[in-house]
């Protein structure tokens, strides 16, 4: 919950805007400001104080305890010009909250946390437990000192400006030497070395079976002793897995709560289909599968590190719990990101976040240049020139399969005449794929022209490099006969100068020469140009590959220099009646 506190009318107005934007996340605290701050500090995970920074410092100073548990606090000035991340930048999420408040109020986020200020991910913000001297290693990253990444398993980390990186086997690998070390492992570390940070990825799945009424101490004790004996860290447990019939078993549920992980269940039918080393007749008779612990741990894949183990009871009675441990490798992450038509303010916040999240960026060189300044230090850039689309798609998928966090970029929307389709043709279900939509050239051009896409519309590429002209022509004819507004991509180049005239001639068979046509070049970029002409007057020689051409339907009109296609046809019928009357 986010607590909102204000003292003045202007502050209350901004407070109410935030409350409206966060109906399920925010709570307004009224009354004397000091009391409101104290109550919110005790009850909320985050606070937005629309008060002077000095006043907030004095109010919260006696309340501060531990940065790991204190709420994040953001201050907004009286005029709403700045959103200051005051405390809890990382642990309390105040840095991100300041940016979110800035987006909503039009305020400038002020973030002074060193790592965030220079674009280096905070080691304590990666989403899993961290051990060791975080402050010292973070300072080394900021100062450009050599830091080695020793990765014992592949995991999609964000970019880190490390001296070297690599993935080793079970015993780890000395991949690069430095005065400081970041070690990624799910194994127990007896003593974290000086100048070392240990990252604990959620790589372990513990399959659990339990008899009815199994005590939580027996279940939890078995899990802890099993992991300890195998040299595995409890902090890397991602979930407890079991059969559906045990979803509400108190011992399992409470053990998961104490560990702070979810209970994930699977049907007996699913588990029965998993090949395991130690099947048994007892669970088959009880819940319908010859294995619970091993099968539940293995059902989604991974390496069986610890086969089924039974608990040992002090009273000598039969064991009531079993468990098995699987290491599930980190799934690579492929974000297919649309950059929009070119203007920075048309690049979405989600796209910016994915660019900063990726440790590997793959893209066309000219698109990489557009967003290079947004990349975090340590991002590996794989760029290539025109004509290498399929190679870039394969490269992005290959990097994701290595366990990397990859961003594959394309202009406009990556799913429209861009990189999404070749990438997804290469990808399989062994990686996570995230689509990030972007503003297409057709939409950017339409906004400049007016409202040409107000009714049904279609986009057609006139490039016959990947599609036979016969197919393209059939689609143009279908659009012409259906009276649909058409936006032409890739309309004309030096080597393809006859396709656009041919397409316009097909449309002219069904539309008047006075039909409005919009021509936009480099939409949203500094050298943007646009003009409104007609189907009869358009000179194809004035069009190139940086241009989109939008041809209206029979209802489209030029209204005060703007291209408008009405949402319905009543307006068209009225216009036709007026023409008839004249």
N, C-alpha and C positions, 0 to 999 in steps of 0.2 A: 504494500500500500504506500502511496505517495501522499505525504501530508502537505497541505497548502496553507500558508500563513501570510497575511497582509495586514497593513496598518492604516493605509490611506485609501481614498476613493480610486485613485489611479491604479494602485496596487491591487485593489479588489477587482477592478475591471479585468486586469491581466490574469488574476487568479481565477476568475470565472471562465475565461477563455480556456485555460488549462483544464479546469474541471470538466468543461463541456467536451474537450478532446479526449479526456481519460475517464469516461463515466464509470468504468469498472475498476479503475486503478487508483483514483484520487479521492481524498477526503479533505473537506474544508474545515479548518480549525478556527472557530470564532472566539471572541472574548479577549481579555487582556493578552497582549502579545507575549509576554514572558510566560504566562501559564500555557498559552497555545503551543509555544515552542517546546516547552518541557513535556507536555502531553504527547505531542507528535513525535518527539525524539524517542519516547518510551514505547510508542505503539506502532511506528512505521519503519519500513525498510529504507525509505528515502524522504527527504524534505525539500520543498521549494519555498524559500523565504523571500517574499517580495518586500525586502527591507534593506536598510543600509548594511554593508558588509561588517562594519565595525560593531554595529548593534548585535548582529547575529553572532559574531565572535565572542562577545561578552556573555551572551545568553547561553551559548552551548559549551563554553569553556569548562564550567563545573560538571558538565554531563559526559564529557569525553572519557572513554575507558580504553577500548582496544580497537585499533583500526580494522581488525578482522570482523568485529561484530557491530561497531557503531554504524548508524545509518549514514548514507551519503547525503551531503547537504549542498544545495545550489542556491546562490543568492541572485536576485534580479533587482536591478536598480529602479528607481521611481519612474524613469521615462522609458523603461523597457529596452534600453540600448544594449545591455550586456547581461549574459547569464554566466555567472562565475562559479566554477567548481571549487567549493571551499574546502571540504574535507570528504574523505572516502572516495577519492578519485577512482581507484581501482576496486578495492574491496566493497565499497558502498555503491559503485556504479555511477558516481557523481559526474565523471567526465562525459560518459555517454548521455546521461540525463541532461547535462548542460547543452549538449549538441541538440538533443530532442527539443528542449525548451526553446533554443534558438530558432529551430525550424518553425515552431508553432507561433512564436511571438515576433519573429523577424529580428531577434536579438543576436549579437555577436557572442558565440561561446568563448569563454576565457578558461583555458586549460593550462595549468602550469606544471602538471606532473611531467617530469623530465622525459620519460619514455614516450608518452603520448605526444608531447610537444614536438619531438623530432621524428615521430612515426615508427618507433621501435615498439613491438608488442611487449607489454608487461609480462614478465615470466609468471606472475601470480594471477594473470587474467586469461590463461589458456584453457580454462574450463576443467582442469583436473588438479589433484593435490601436488604441492611442490614442497620439497625438503631442501634444507641447506641455506647458504648465505645468498639469498635473493638480492639483497641490496648491493653486495660487492660485485656479483656477476652482472647485474643490471648496469652498474656504473662502468664496468669494463666494456660492455656493449656500446654504451653511450660515448665513451672516450675513444672508441676505435681500437682498443687493445685486443690482442689475439684471444679468441674464445673458441674452444673446440666443442663440436657437437658429437657426442658418442651415442649413437642410436642403436639399441639392441633389437629393435623391431621397427618396421616401417609404420609411420603414423603421419596423417596429413596436418603437419604443423603450419602455422603462419610463417611468413618470412622472418628469418633471424640473421643478422649480420655476423655469421660465424666464420671462423677461418677455414673450416672444412666440415663436411658432413658425410655420413654414410650409414648404412644399415648392416649390422653384423648378425652373427648367429646367436645361439642361446647364451654363449659366454661373452658376447659383446665384441666390439672392435675398437681398436685404437685408431679411429679415423681422423687424424689431425691432432697436433699437439699445440697447446697454448697454456698460458699461465692460468687461465680460467677454463672451467669445463661445464657444459650442460649435458647431463646424462639422462637419456630417455630409457626407462626400464620398468618392468613390472616385477623384478626380482628384489628380494630383500637386500638391503645394503647395511652391513654391520656398522659402518661408520662413514658418514658423508665427509669426504675430504674437504680440507680448507679450500676456499675459492671454487667450490663445486655446488651446483644445483642439480637435484634429482627430480625429474618430471615423472609423474605416475599416470600413464595413460590408462583409460578404462578398458583393458584388453582381456580381462579374465571373466569367464562365465562359470559360476558354480552351480552345477546341477544338484538338486536336493530331493531326496525321498524321505518320507517320515510316516511312521505309524500314527494312527489316530491318537491324539492327546500327547504327542511327543513334547517334552518340556523344551522351552526356548533355550535354556542353558545347555541342554544336550545338543541341540541343533547348532547353536552358535559355537559351542566348544569344539564340535567336530570340524566345523568350517575353519576355525582359527588354527587348530592343531594340524589339519591337513595342509593348509597353505604354508604354515611355518615349517613343517617337515620337508616340504617341497622347495623351500627357499623362495617362496612367492609372497608378494606384498598384499596385505589386506586392502591397502589403499587403491589397488588397481582392479578391484572387483567391480564389474559393471552392473551385474544383475544376479539374482538367484532365479534359477529356472526349474520348473517342476511340471507335473501333469495337472490338467484342469481340475481333476477331482480333489486336488490338494490346494486349490487357490485360496481357500479360507482357513487352512490349517493354522491355528494360532501360533504354534512354535515356529513355523516357517515365516509367517507374516511378521511376527515381532522380531525375529532375527534380522529380517531385511530392514525393518525400521531402525534397529540399532546400528546397522551398517550404513544406513542412508542410501540404500539402493532399491530399485523396484523388484517386485516379484513378477516374472514373466511365465505364463503358463501355455501349455500346448496340449492338444487332444491326445488321448490314448492311441488313436489311430495313427496320428503323425509319429508318435514316439515308437510305435511298434514297427514302423518302416525303417527305423534307423539301425544300422548294423553296429553292434557294440561288442566288446570283448567279454563281458560278464553278464549274459542274460540270466534270468532267474524265473522259476515258476511262481514264486510268492507274489511278486507284483502283478504277474499276469492274471492270477486268480483274484487279486484284490482290486486292481484298477484297469485291467484289460491290456497291459503292455508288459513284455518281459523285462523291460528296463525303464526306470524312471530317472535316476541320477545321471547315468552316463548318456542316455538318449536325450534327455532334456538339455544337457550341456552341449551335445554334438548336433542337435537338430538343425541349427543354422550354420553349420560348418565350423572349421577350426581344427586345432591340434590338441588331442587328448594328452594333457600333461600328467594328470593323476587319475588312474582308473578308480573304480568304485571302492570307497572305504566305508566301513561301518563304525558307528560310535561305540565307545566302551563305557559301560555303566559301573559305577563303584559298588552297586549292590549285587553285581553278578547276573542280573536279569538280562534277557535278550536285548540286543540293540534296537533302538526305536528310530534311528536316523541313518541315512547314507548320504554320501556326497561324492562328486567327481568334478574335476577342474579341467576346463578347456581354455586354451589361448585362442581368441578370435582375432585375426589380424585386422589392423586398422584399414578401413575401406578408403581407397583413394576418392578424391572429391573433384569432380569436374563441373565448374560453373561456366555456362555458355552465356556470355554477357553481351547485351546490345548497348552500344555506346551512344545511340541516338544519331541525329543528322549532322552533328559536328559542334554545335554551340555547347559550351560547358554547362550552362544553366538548364539544358535539356538532357543532361546526363543524370539519371535518377539516383537518389540516395542509396538505393539497394545496389545499383551497379558500382557506385564508389566503394561501398562496404566490401563487395566481393573482390574488387581490384586490390584492396588493402589486405584482404584475407588470404589471397593466393600467394604461395611461395614460388610458383612457376606461372609465367604469363606467356601465352602463345598467340601470335597475331600477325597480320599484315604490317609491314614496317611503318607505313604512313599512319595507320591507326594507332600503333604503339606510340608514335611521336605525340599524338594528341593527348595521351593520358600518362605519359612517362612520369610527370611530376607528382602524380597521385600514388605511385608505387612506394611501398615501404623499402627501407634499406635491406638488402639481402635478397630481394626478389630476383629470381633468375629469369631473364627475358630471352625467349626463342622467337625471333622474328624472321620473316622471309618476304619476298616480293610477290607481285601479281602473278597469278597463274598457278600458285602452289597451294590452293585451297585444300585439296585432298591430303596432301602431305602434312599440312598444319593440323588437320583433323586427326590424322593417325598419330602424330606426335603428341597432341594433347591427351588422347586416350591412353597412349603408352605411358606417359608420365603419371597419369592418374592411377594406372594399374601398378605403378611402383609405390603407391601409397602417398603420393604427393597431393597437395591442395593446388589445383590448376584452374586458371581462368583462360578461357578461349574467347577472344573478342571478335566482334564484327560490328560494322556500322549499322545505324538504324536499329531494327530489331534483328537479333541474331538468327531468328527463325524465319525471316522473310528474305529470300534470295541471298542467304548468308551462311554462316558456319554451322548452325545447329543441325541441319539435316545430314551433312557429310559426317559430322562427329557422332551423331546418334546411330548412323549406319555402321560405324566402327565399334561402338560401345556395346557392352553386354551387362548382365546384372551383377558383375563383380565390382562395380564402382558406383558411387552415388553421383547422380547427375542433377544439377540445379539450373533451371532456366531463369534468366533475368531479362524481362522484357525491356525493350527500348522504343523510343519514338521513331517511327518509320519515316522514310523520305516522303511517302505518299501523304502521311498525316501532317508532316511539317509543311509541305507544299500547300496542302489544302487550307491550313490555318492562314497562310500568307494570302491565298487567293480569295478567301471568304468562307463559303460553306458548300463547296462543290460535291461533297460526299454525303449530303444530307439524306439521301435515300440509298437504295441498293447500288453497290459499286464493286468493281473488280480490278485487280492489278494484274497486268500481263507484261512479262519481260519479252522484248523483241530480239534478245540475243539468241541466235541459233547455234551457239557453241555447245550447249548441252541438250538442246531440244530441237528436233527437226522442224524446219519451217512449216511443213505441212500441218504439224500439230499446232503450232502457234497460230497459223492462219485459221484453222478450224475454231480455235478458241475466240479469236477476234470476231469471226462471223457470228458465233453464238452470242457474244456480248452485244453485237450490233443488232441482231434480230430480237434480243430480249430487252432492248432499250435500257441498258445498264450503263452507268457512268464508268469510263475506263481510264485508269492511270497506267501509262506506259513507262516501265523501267527500261534501262539500257536501250534508249530509243534509236541512237545513231552513233556510229563511229566512222573513222576513216575507211576501215575495211568493210563496213556494213552500212552502206548509204541508201539502199533501196527498200529496206524493210519498213521504215516509218511511212514513206509515201504510199506503199502498198496497203498498210494497215489503215491509214487515213482514208484511202479510196474505198475500202470495204465499209468503213463506218459511214461514208458519204452516201452509200447506196440506201441507207435507212434514216439519215438525218439531214436536216437542211444545212446549206452553207453558212447560215447565220448562227449555228450552234456554237455556244461559247467554248473556248479552249484556253486552258491556263498553262503557261510555260514558266517553270521555276528552275533556276540554276543555282546550285550550291545553297540549298535552303538552310537558313540559320547561320551560315558562315559569314565572315566579314565581307566577302565579295558576292554576297547574295544578289540575285537579280530576278525580277519577275515581270510578266506582262500578261494581259488578257487580250486574246484575239478571237478569231472565229475559225471554224473548220475550213471555210473557203479561203481564208486569208493567210493561214499559217504557212510559212516557208520552212520546210524541213531542213534546209541548209543552215538555219540559225540554231539548230538543236545539236547537242553533243551528249557524251556519256555522263556528264555531270548534271544532266537535266532530267526532270520528270515532266511528262506531258499528260495533262488531265483533260479528257474530252467529255463534255456534258452529254446528258440524254435529251430527249425531246422536251422535257420540262425545265431544263436548266436555263437560267436567265442571267443577263448582265444587269445588276441592280446597283446603280451609283458606283460603277467601276468594280463591283465585287461579283464573283461567280457564285451563284446560289442555286442549289437543287432543292426544291421543297420536299418536306417529309412525306407529303401525300399528293394525290393527283387532282384534288378539287381545285387547287390554285391553277394547275395547268388547264383544266377544263374552262375555268373562268377566263384565263388569258386567251384561249382559243375562241371563246364566244365574243370577246372584245374585238379580236382580229376580224371575226366574221362580220360583226356589226359595222366595222369600218369599211 
